[in-house]
Amino acid sequence: MAHDIKRFRDFIKKAWKEVWRAVKDADVVLEVLDARDPPAFRIPEIERRIVEMGKKLIIVINKCDLVPRDVAEAWRREFNREFPTVCVSARHRLGTLRLRKLIYRLAPKNAERIKVAVIGYPNVGKSSLINILKGSHSAPTSSIPGFTRRVQLLRRGRLVILDSPGVYPVEDPFDLVYKGGIRVEQLEAPEKYAIRLIERLKSIDPNVIAKTYGREVDDEDPMKILEKLARKLGRVRAGGVPDVREAARTLIRDWIDGKIVVWRYPHETLKK
């Protein structure tokens, strides 16, 4: 994992330059968040710089189809105290018309071209959102972290959309997993991170494992959850030993791909 972190840091260093280039050129910046845990996906450092640069920032809470409507709306009201905020589901084309109108309202008046930079962590759905804004499938989508490596220019009418790489400050390696910033195949000990992921998800919703995989898989001990999941998936090695490593990879992929769903309201405290 240490080697992967170093390589990822090198990529992020280059990607940051692309992100700042996009932000500098933009009239409006969209910061895309994951509706399952919106505050975890905000990037305060970028937000502060955007404000200092005098740019207009819109917070876009994406994947709102995964959470109850009142939860998404509660987060919209919470973030709207700081920046204009819109709830969308790029997958189901919900809320994107409202977002488009907000972009035009905040953009410079009578501008011949409106440059919009789209930023956020990997896998929050930036490319899917861009596809909607442009009106065609011109921005390739992928669940592979780092798929967008440089700023891409996409146009539709007056809109010039700047798609940027998914980047963020790397401190705790677990954040790479939780926020979809590393390929599961690169994890040398995925069970280590799967255990922390289970603990984090259960701190938001104690019943998340039962809801996702069935009550027979749930347990107080995260390692036992992986063992039970391995057996349920048929991942058993010689001698009947459950392959917890493969179970861990599956669980992490399911989280990144949106198959595991949790939510919480603003001001709810996560259990430690």
Residue pairs with C-beta under 8 A, 6 or more apart in sequence:
1 173
1 186
1 187
1 188
1 189
4 182
4 186
4 187
4 188
5 170
5 173
5 176
8 170
8 176
8 181
8 182
9 170
11 146
12 167
12 168
12 170
15 146
15 149
15 164
15 165
15 166
15 167
16 167
18 149
18 150
18 151
18 164
18 165
19 46
19 119
19 164
19 165
19 167
20 49
21 151
22 117
22 118
22 119
22 151
22 162
22 163
22 164
23 29
23 46
23 49
23 50
23 53
23 55
23 117
23 119
23 164
24 53
25 115
25 117
25 162
26 55
26 115
26 116
26 117
26 162
27 55
27 56
27 107
27 108
27 111
27 114
27 115
27 116
28 55
28 56
28 57
28 58
28 103
28 106
28 107
28 114
28 115
28 116
28 117
29 50
29 55
29 56
29 57
29 58
29 116
29 117
29 118
29 119
30 58
30 60
30 99
30 103
30 116
30 117
30 118
30 119
30 120
30 129
31 42
31 43
31 46
31 47
31 57
31 58
31 59
31 60
31 83
31 119
31 120
32 41
32 60
32 62
32 118
32 119
32 120
32 124
32 125
32 126
32 129
33 41
33 42
33 59
33 60
33 61
33 62
33 120
33 124
34 40
34 41
34 62
34 63
34 121
34 123
34 124
34 125
35 61
35 62
35 63
35 64
35 66
35 67
35 71
35 72
35 75
35 87
35 263
36 63
36 66
36 67
36 258
36 261
36 262
36 263
37 204
37 262
37 263
37 264
38 61
38 75
38 79
40 178
40 179
41 120
41 121
41 124
41 179
42 59
43 119
43 120
43 121
43 168
43 169
45 169
46 119
47 57
47 83
50 57
51 57
56 106
56 107
57 83
57 84
58 83
58 84
58 85
58 86
58 99
58 102
58 103
58 106
59 79
59 82
59 83
59 84
59 85
59 86
60 85
60 86
60 88
60 99
60 129
61 72
61 75
61 76
61 79
61 85
61 86
61 87
61 88
62 88
62 89
62 90
62 124
62 125
62 128
62 129
63 89
63 90
63 91
63 124
63 125
63 258
64 72
64 87
64 88
64 89
64 94
64 95
65 89
65 91
65 92
65 94
66 258
66 261
66 263
67 261
67 263
68 263
71 263
71 264
71 265
72 87
73 87
74 265
74 266
75 85
75 87
75 265
75 266
76 85
76 86
76 87
78 266
79 85
84 102
84 106
86 95
86 98
86 99
86 102
87 95
88 94
88 95
88 96
88 98
88 99
88 129
89 95
90 96
90 125
90 128
90 129
90 131
90 132
91 125
91 128
93 132
96 129
96 132
96 133
99 133
100 133
103 114
103 116
103 159
104 114
107 114
108 114
111 158
112 158
113 158
113 159
113 160
114 158
114 159
114 160
115 160
115 162
116 133
116 159
116 160
116 161
116 162
117 162
117 164
118 126
118 129
118 130
118 161
118 162
118 163
118 164
119 126
119 164
120 126
120 166
121 166
121 167
121 168
121 179
121 180
121 181
122 145
122 146
122 147
122 166
122 179
122 180
122 181
123 143
123 145
123 166
123 179
123 180
123 256
124 166
124 180
126 148
126 163
126 164
126 166
127 139
127 140
127 141
127 142
127 147
127 148
127 163
128 141
130 138
130 139
130 154
130 161
130 163
131 137
131 138
131 139
131 141
133 156
133 159
133 161
134 154
134 155
134 156
134 159
134 161
135 156
138 154
139 152
139 154
139 163
140 147
143 180
143 256
143 257
144 183
145 166
145 180
145 181
145 182
145 183
146 165
146 166
148 163
148 164
148 165
148 166
149 165
150 165
151 162
151 163
151 164
151 165
152 162
152 163
153 160
153 161
153 162
154 160
154 161
154 163
155 161
166 180
166 181
168 175
168 179
168 181
170 176
170 181
173 193
174 193
174 196
174 197
175 181
176 182
177 187
177 193
177 196
177 197
177 252
178 197
178 200
178 255
180 256
184 190
184 249
184 252
184 253
184 256
185 249
187 193
187 249
187 252
189 245
190 245
190 248
190 249
190 252
191 223
191 226
191 244
191 245
191 247
191 248
193 248
193 252
194 222
194 226
194 247
194 248
194 249
194 251
194 252
195 222
195 223
195 226
195 248
197 251
197 252
197 255
198 209
198 222
198 225
198 226
198 251
199 222
200 270
201 208
201 209
201 255
201 260
201 262
202 208
202 209
202 271
203 270
203 271
203 272
204 262
204 263
204 264
204 270
205 211
205 262
205 263
205 264
207 218
208 260
208 261
208 262
209 217
209 218
209 219
209 225
210 217
210 218
211 261
212 254
212 259
212 260
212 261
213 229
213 232
214 232
216 228
216 232
217 225
217 228
217 229
217 232
218 225
218 228
219 225
219 228
223 244
226 242
226 244
226 247
226 248
226 251
227 242
227 244
227 247
228 242
229 247
229 250
229 251
230 236
230 242
230 243
230 244
230 246
230 247
231 242
233 246
233 247
233 250
235 242
235 243
235 246
235 247
235 250
236 242
236 243
237 243
251 260
254 260
264 270
